[in-house]
Amino acid sequence: MILMNFVTNYIDALLRGATSPHLGNGSISVARGMAIVLLGGAFYGSVMGTFGGFTGDRPLQAIYSGTKVPILIMLTGALAMPSFFVLNTLLGLRSDFGEVIRALALSQTAVTVVLASLAPYTALWYASTMDYHAATLFNAMMFTVAALAAQWVLRRRYASLIARNPRHRITLRVWLVMYTFVGIQMGWVLRPFIGQPDRPVTFFREDAWGNAYVVILETVWIVISRR
């Protein structure tokens, strides 16, 4: 009950802050946000890994995916952060970087909150199809929806920074490109998140490295060509 109150109060403050950057600031901490990333990411990841049912060793996929989704979200931000710090320094915005980190961290929290809210749709989709490629694209769409929704939180948090120095508008756009690029590739490296039912359940694929963007185009083509 205490945990549930903590989660709901934090999410309420976070989402109200998306409407006004001054609402709920006192109750929104980055540390608590990272706890929400762990909880929300693990919840969505667990649902994401249930494709193919629960026979044999398939339940392990839900555990693996529940572990890896929070890693994906936090590691993507961590890998993109050093170059973003250099960019802010070059543009003379280093003094604001503490506030920048806070805004970025809260946007990652928002991603997991939205993802967790979309988990029932993923479960419903799994109940409607056994097409692995369609399931992959559906999950990619869920991550896209969550990322777009989180941008509302990020832009609100950035409003005061942009008002202080318009160059923050440039860095915000660059961050979105960097985060998306790194996130897609990290998702490929950390796969499988869904797991093909006809392949053994593993935490990582043996052929982990490769070009995620080529695979995405191939997957889209396979789904379209089957229609």
matplotlib code that plots the C-alpha trace (Angstrom):
import matplotlib.pyplot as plt

x = [0.0, 2.8, 4.6, 1.4, 0.9, 4.5, 4.1, 0.8, 1.7, 5.0, 3.3, 0.6, 3.2, 5.2, 2.3, 0.9, 4.3, 4.0, 1.1, 2.9, 6.6, 6.0, 3.4, 4.6, 8.3, 8.8, 7.8, 9.6, 13.1, 15.4, 16.2, 12.6, 12.2, 14.9, 13.0, 9.9, 12.1, 13.0, 9.4, 7.7, 10.3, 10.3, 6.5, 6.3, 9.3, 7.7, 4.6, 6.7, 8.4, 5.2, 4.9, 4.6, 2.9, 4.3, 5.2, 8.6, 11.2, 9.2, 8.5, 12.3, 11.8, 9.4, 12.0, 14.8, 12.8, 11.6, 15.3, 16.5, 13.9, 15.0, 18.6, 17.8, 16.2, 18.9, 21.9, 20.7, 20.6, 24.0, 25.7, 24.2, 25.0, 28.8, 28.6, 25.6, 27.6, 30.3, 27.7, 26.3, 29.7, 30.7, 27.5, 28.2, 25.3, 27.4, 26.1, 22.6, 23.6, 22.4, 18.9, 19.3, 20.1, 17.1, 14.8, 16.3, 16.0, 12.3, 11.6, 13.0, 10.7, 7.8, 8.8, 8.4, 5.2, 3.6, 5.0, 3.6, 0.2, 0.4, 1.2, -2.4, -2.5, 0.6, -0.9, -4.1, -2.1, -0.2, -3.6, -4.6, -1.7, 1.3, 3.2, 6.6, 7.4, 4.0, 4.6, 8.0, 6.6, 3.8, 6.2, 8.3, 5.1, 4.5, 8.0, 7.5, 4.2, 5.9, 8.8, 6.6, 4.4, 7.6, 8.6, 5.7, 7.3, 10.7, 9.6, 7.8, 10.9, 13.0, 10.7, 12.5, 15.9, 14.9, 13.5, 16.9, 19.0, 17.4, 20.4, 18.8, 16.2, 19.0, 20.4, 17.0, 16.5, 20.0, 19.3, 16.1, 18.2, 21.0, 18.7, 16.7, 19.8, 21.4, 18.2, 17.4, 20.9, 21.0, 17.6, 19.2, 22.3, 20.3, 17.8, 15.8, 13.0, 10.2, 11.9, 10.9, 8.9, 10.9, 14.3, 15.8, 15.3, 18.5, 19.4, 21.4, 21.6, 24.9, 24.9, 24.2, 26.0, 24.8, 22.9, 19.5, 18.3, 18.8, 16.9, 14.0, 13.5, 13.6, 11.0, 8.7, 9.0, 8.3, 5.1, 3.9, 4.6, 2.5, -0.6]
y = [0.0, 2.4, 1.5, 2.0, 5.5, 6.4, 5.4, 7.0, 10.3, 10.5, 9.8, 12.4, 15.0, 14.1, 14.3, 17.4, 18.9, 18.0, 20.5, 23.2, 22.9, 24.5, 22.0, 19.2, 20.1, 19.7, 16.0, 15.1, 13.8, 12.2, 9.3, 8.4, 8.8, 6.2, 3.8, 4.3, 3.5, 0.2, -0.6, 0.6, -0.8, -4.2, -4.3, -3.6, -5.8, -8.7, -8.4, -7.8, -11.2, -13.2, -13.6, -17.3, -18.2, -19.8, -23.3, -24.9, -22.3, -19.4, -17.8, -17.1, -14.7, -12.6, -12.4, -11.6, -8.9, -7.4, -7.1, -5.6, -2.9, -0.7, -1.4, -0.3, 3.0, 4.0, 2.8, 4.7, 7.9, 7.2, 6.6, 9.7, 11.9, 12.5, 13.9, 15.9, 17.4, 18.4, 20.0, 22.0, 23.1, 24.2, 26.3, 28.0, 26.2, 24.2, 26.2, 24.9, 21.3, 20.2, 21.4, 19.7, 16.3, 16.6, 17.3, 14.4, 12.0, 12.9, 12.4, 8.9, 8.3, 9.5, 7.0, 4.1, 5.4, 5.5, 2.1, 0.6, 2.0, 0.5, -3.0, -4.2, -3.3, -5.4, -8.3, -8.0, -7.9, -11.0, -12.7, -11.7, -12.9, -15.4, -13.4, -12.6, -9.8, -8.1, -8.4, -6.8, -3.9, -3.5, -3.2, -0.7, 1.3, 1.2, 2.5, 5.2, 6.3, 6.4, 8.4, 10.9, 11.3, 11.8, 14.6, 16.6, 16.3, 17.1, 20.2, 21.6, 21.0, 22.7, 25.8, 27.7, 26.8, 28.0, 31.2, 31.7, 30.9, 30.1, 27.9, 25.2, 24.8, 23.6, 21.2, 19.8, 18.8, 17.3, 15.3, 13.8, 12.7, 11.3, 9.5, 7.9, 6.8, 5.2, 3.7, 1.9, 0.4, -0.5, -2.2, -4.3, -5.2, -6.1, -8.3, -10.6, -8.7, -10.7, -13.9, -16.1, -19.1, -21.5, -20.4, -21.2, -18.6, -16.7, -13.4, -12.2, -13.4, -14.9, -12.5, -9.5, -6.9, -5.6, -2.7, -2.2, 0.0, -2.5, -5.1, -2.7, -2.1, -5.8, -6.5, -3.8, -5.3, -8.8, -7.6, -5.6, -8.3, -10.8, -8.5]
z = [0.0, 0.9, -2.4, -4.4, -2.8, -3.6, -7.2, -7.8, -6.0, -8.0, -11.3, -10.6, -9.8, -12.9, -15.3, -13.8, -14.3, -18.0, -18.1, -16.0, -15.3, -11.8, -10.6, -8.3, -8.4, -4.7, -4.8, -8.0, -7.4, -10.0, -7.6, -7.2, -10.9, -11.5, -9.1, -11.3, -14.4, -12.8, -11.8, -14.9, -17.3, -15.6, -15.8, -19.5, -20.2, -18.4, -20.6, -23.7, -23.0, -22.8, -26.6, -27.4, -24.1, -21.0, -22.1, -21.6, -20.8, -22.2, -18.7, -18.6, -21.5, -19.5, -16.6, -19.0, -20.8, -17.5, -16.5, -19.8, -20.5, -17.6, -18.6, -22.1, -21.0, -18.5, -20.6, -23.6, -21.6, -20.1, -23.4, -25.0, -22.1, -22.5, -26.0, -25.0, -22.1, -24.6, -26.9, -24.1, -23.0, -26.5, -26.8, -23.4, -21.6, -19.1, -16.1, -16.8, -17.2, -13.8, -14.7, -18.1, -16.5, -14.2, -17.2, -19.2, -16.3, -15.7, -19.4, -19.1, -16.2, -18.3, -21.0, -18.5, -17.1, -20.5, -21.5, -18.3, -19.2, -22.7, -21.4, -21.6, -25.3, -25.9, -24.1, -26.1, -29.3, -28.3, -27.8, -31.3, -33.3, -33.4, -36.1, -34.6, -37.0, -36.4, -32.6, -33.0, -35.0, -32.4, -29.6, -31.6, -32.0, -28.2, -27.6, -30.1, -28.5, -25.1, -26.4, -28.1, -25.0, -22.9, -25.1, -23.7, -20.3, -21.6, -23.5, -20.5, -18.3, -21.0, -21.2, -18.5, -20.0, -23.5, -22.0, -20.3, -23.4, -26.8, -27.6, -25.4, -28.2, -30.5, -27.9, -27.2, -30.8, -31.0, -27.9, -29.4, -32.5, -30.3, -27.9, -30.7, -32.6, -29.5, -28.3, -31.5, -31.7, -28.0, -28.4, -31.1, -29.1, -26.0, -27.8, -27.6, -25.8, -27.4, -28.3, -31.2, -30.0, -32.3, -30.9, -27.5, -24.8, -24.1, -22.3, -25.3, -28.9, -30.0, -33.1, -30.9, -33.0, -36.3, -37.9, -36.3, -39.1, -41.8, -39.8, -39.1, -42.8, -43.5, -40.8, -42.1, -45.6, -44.4, -42.6, -45.6, -48.2, -46.2, -46.4]

ax = plt.figure().add_subplot(projection="3d")
ax.plot(x, y, z, "-o")
ax.set_aspect("equal")
plt.show()
